[in-house]
Amino acid sequence: MPQFSSTRLDPYKNFKFKVMWDSRFVAGLSKMSAIKRTTEAIEWREAGDPALVRKLPGRTKSEPVTLERGLSHDDQFIEWANLVSNPITGPDISLSKYRKEVTIQVLNEAGTPAIAYILKRAWVSEFQAVPEMDANANAVGIQMLKLEYEGFIVDPNVSEPAET
């Protein structure tokens, strides 16, 4: 008997994923933070009942998503970051295009998209072009992009793949 409401018995693993914006997958991603939203709890009590505290939902906010990848010649991170904040101004700057829809695909063991989430109206709030360098270290240089967004949805176009 399946544990979940689908035919799949095991949950998906967290190391098989792809991220895409502008119809282009991001190359070399090694890590992504969680997609998370939090709703504040508003406490109140009635004047006639000081012993009982009630809780109501308040503001909901989406936590930023951080993407990390190995330092390379691919310029997809810096291209998007420059749309929001570019030290070199000119006719190529377009604040109308700095928000994007970002799709995160969770893949099954066969590499087929199993679940996908869409971050709505995402934009770059932080970009790390070059990491701290250390001649005594034995590590990969990591670029980082921090995305703010206005909520997320489950992509209705991705359905559970058939498992064999």
N, C-alpha and C positions, 0 to 999 in steps of 0.2 A: 504494500500500500504506500503511495507517494506521501512524503512528508509535506510537500508544498502543494499549492493548487494547480500546478502544472504536472507534466509527466516526468520532469527532471527530479532526480532524487538528491543531488548534491548542489550546494550553492556555487556560484561562479567564483573564480579565483581573481585576486586583485592585481595580478601582474600582466594580464592580457587586456589591453585597452588601446584605443586610438582617439585622437582629438583632431577636430577639423573646423576650419573657418574659411570663408570665401571659396567653398568647394575644393579645398586643398588640405590634405592631411599634414599634420605637423611632424617633421622628421626628427628622429633621435630622442623622443621623450623618454625619460627614465622614471619620472615621479610626478604625481599629481596629488594635491591635497583633496580633502573630502568636499563633496557638494553638500552644503548644510544650510538649513534655515532655522532660525530661533524665534519663538514668539514670547514676548515678555509676559509675565504674570502680574496682573494688577490686583492688589489685595484691597479689600474694603470690608467694612462691617457695618451692620445696622446699629443705630444708636440704642435701640432697646435690647440688643443682644450682644453685650461686649465679649462674650466667651467664644463666639463663632466668627471666624474670619473666612470670608468668601473669596474666591479667586476667579478673575475674568481674563480672557485673552486680550492682550494689548497689541503693540506694534510688532510686526514681523519683519525681520531683516535677514538678508542672505549673507553668509560669510564669504569673504573673497576666496577664490580658487587660485592656487599657485601651481604653475607648471615649471618643471625643471628638465633640462636636457644638456647633453654634452656640448661644450664649446665647439663650433664648427663654422663653416663658411655660409651656411644657410641663413638668409637674412629675414625670414618670416617674422621672428620676434621683433627685431628692430624696426621693420617696416611698419608694423602696427603701433608700436610704442611711439614712433615719430609722428603718427597722425594726431596724437594727443598733445605731445610736448616735443617740439623739435627745436634744437638750438640754432638751426639754420632756417630762417623763415624765407618764404618765397611763394610763387604762384602754385606750387605743388601741394601746399598744405591745405587739407580739407577737413575741418571739424565735423562736417556733415557725414563723413564716412568712418568716424572713429569708433562708433558702436557697431558691434557685430553679433550675430548669433553664432554660438560655439556649440558644436555637437561632440559629445563624449560617448563613444561606443564601448560597451563592455563586451568582450569576445568570449566565446566558448573555447574549449580545448582545440577544436578544429580551426579556429580563427574566424568563425562566422559571427557577425554581430548578433548578440542575444538580447541586449537591452541598450537603449540609447537615451540620453538626456540632452536637452537643449537649454543652454543658458541664454536668457533673453536680455538683449540690449547690453551686452558685455563691453567693457572698455579697460584699457591698461592703466592701472594706478601705480605700478612700480615695475621697473625693468632693470635687471642686473646684467650688463653686457659682458663684463669680465669679472670672474671671482677673485677673491684674495689669492695672491700667488705666493708660493712657498717652495723655495729651492730644495728644502729638506723633506718635502712630502712626496708621496707616491700615489697621487690621486688624479682623477679626471677633472678638468675645468668645467664648471657648471654655469650655464646661463639660466636666469630665472625671470618669469613673467607673472605678475600678480594681476588677476582679473577681478574687477567689481562687476556685478550684474544685478538685474532687477527681477529675480526669480528664475525658476526653471520648470520645465515640463518634461514628462516622459514622451519620447518621440513615438507618435502613433504609427509611423510607417515601419517600425522595426518590431517584428513579432518573434515569438519563441521559435528557434530553429528545431527541426526534428532531430532527435538524438537517436543514434543507432547502437 
